[in-house]
Amino acid sequence: MRYFTWFRPQQHDYEYARQAMKAGLDGFEAAYRAAYLAPEVQQEYVDCLQRIKVELGASFAVHSPANDVNLGSLNSRVREASFEEIKESIDFTHAIGASILVIHPTPGILGMPEGKWSREEHPPKREADALARQEEFMVRAVKDLADYAPDILLCLENLVYPHEIYRSPEDMVELIKRVNRSNVGVTFDVGHAAVCGHKPADFFHLLQDEIFHVHLHDNDGVIDQHLPLGQGTIDYVDVVQSLKRMDYQGVVNLEFILEDPDGYRQYLHQFE
């Protein structure tokens, strides 16, 4: 397994990356946010990533935008703009030499509260005509994106909000079957699963061959907090050991931020 953590524009720099890799990390999950940033800020970010790759030998994954992207929108203009945003994320993935792109497979809504009722609220009924059409649009878009970049692993993330469909392992199995592309799999977000009341073992049992990428962070089982490991209730050591028993060879992204990147060292020691 390889261990990554976040590397975000305007939040991290080369020195942070150097110390994180010295602590034992193998690379970083970059964020494609070009439309949110001034051009010079985006270029500075790309230059920094390229320097990290060349001088430190880091590997990368990329997370595509989520908050304002809706591949299944009934509004054709929104749908087309969202598709182009993910397509540009693929181009960015190629540009920095990454091979994994994480995609949220349902509309992201800025400011939607996470939390205590996630596990109590059932996802929307698929039988509703409008929702069924949105799902069809989204699945078609993912197929087209997969065909656009057959050399990139597109990883659809299990989600957390009550209005979202793809929260359970069963939903993710169905989604992967519907997309039916060899380069499309799952980013298993352990924290999201916990908030939604699902056990990691259920995802591992149903999706063992489809899990291409993992997000690992902690929470109290009520709110998606992205806490450092050990500050919540998730048995994260068991998660990693389960992945080892599966002979999982992909990336585990430690999806939380430490002020002192040397702190990642303690987690890697626990995983040995």
Secondary structure, 3 states (H helix, E strand, C coil): CEEEEEECCCCCCHHHHHHHHHCCCCEEEEECCHHHCCHHHHHHHHHHHHHHHHHHCCEEEEECCCCCCCCCCCCHHHHHHHHHHHHHHHHHHHHCCCCEEEECCCCCCCCCCCCCCCCCCCCCCCCCHHHHHHHHHHHHHHHHHHHHCCCCEEEEECCCCCCCCCCCHHHHHHHHHHHCCCCEEEEEEHHHHHHCCCCHHHHHHHHCCCEEEEEECECCCCCCCCECCCCCCCCHHHHHHHHHHCCCCCEEEECCCCCCHHHHHHHHHHHC
